[in-house]
Amino acid sequence: MSGGVTSAAAPLLEVVGLSKHYPLRRASFFGRRPAVEMRAVDDVSFRLEAGQTLGLVGESGCGKTTTARSLLNLVRPTAGAVRFEGEDIVPLFQAGKREDVLRLRRRVQYVFQDPYLSLNPRWTIGDTLREPLRIHRPDAPKLWQARIEELLGMVGLERHHAWRYPHEFSGGQRQRVGIARALAVEPRLLLLDEPVSSLDISVRAQILNLLVEIQDRLGLAYLYISHDLSSVRFISTHVAVMYLGRIVEIGEVDALFAHPRHHYTRALLSAIPVPDPDAVDTRIPLQGEVPSAAARARGCAFHPRCPAATAICREVVPVLAGTDARQQVACHNPA
């Protein structure tokens, strides 16, 4: 579950007030020049239950990837708590023992966006899949080869592919290798950062079907980052919409797609292509450009582009509030 829906047991992942700010200009010693910082992620909170998928969507630069990387301390968060299986993992990453950090990284793995850059071109596929086993399972080298063959079969590759190099594979095959590498240490949560954005349409469908099959088989949870709303609707159980570093709407996928409440969400969904040349154009155009994260306006960050902005929108930052049990929206004047 995500958003404001509560569960009797602790969720697999709970993010509370996560922020990542980048200083762009320090304050002047004499106080003549104020400090300036870019708020890439600003007070983001959500929950993710075991076996579910949260789709994180929004325009490029809204903070989706920074959010995911902050969860694994690949980017050090400025503030906030990240609880995995009930444990706050931010201090563990920053000051914990190596064995504790490795134990956590076995439970949460990352699949990168670019299958061309995420694989070492000098390593065979077998070497790539052996590396996480060498780090996390050093006591059982005799079992590595069997595990590599199991992983290849799990993602639809053949045993002999272990002796090939990345340049001998297509983009879809390389992404299968990236998924297999993430699965090598038996995680419970995968962070999928635009895993199909660089692939052809037909190959995208294959990889998405593979991810669904693996999730059903292993009971994994996914944080699925994408700007492709069609793939988000296919794979996700819940969706969170980000704008300028903040979540503006979150809820169950069917409820959010059927009845979007935030005006930004409505504009995003209206831009989904319809495979019918005679269909009536129902797109909702947005005025202006996305403001700079370093010079955001007072109040709601979306108000300079919102067709329904009122006086309160220009002064007060809205907070996520439930419109029903399945959906939350941060808007003073929801649709």
Buried (B, 14 or more C-beta within 10 A) or exposed (E): BBBBBEEEEBBBBBBBEBBBBBEEEEEEEEEEEEEEBBBBBBBBBBBBBBBBBBBBBBBEBBBBBBBBBBBBBEBEBBBBBBBBBEEBBBEBBEEBEEEBBEEBBBBBBBBBBBBBEBBEEEBBBBBBBBBBBEEBBEEEEEEBBEBBBBBBEBBBBEEEBBEBBBEEBEBBBBBBBBBBBBBBBEBBBBBBBBBBBBBEEEBBBBBBEBBBEBBEEBEBBBBBBBBBBEBBBBBBBBBBBBBBBBBBBBBBBBBBBEBBBBBBBBBBBBEEEEEEEEEEEEEEEBEEEBBEBBEBEEBBBBBBBBEBBEEEBBEEBBEBEBBEEBBBBBBBBBE
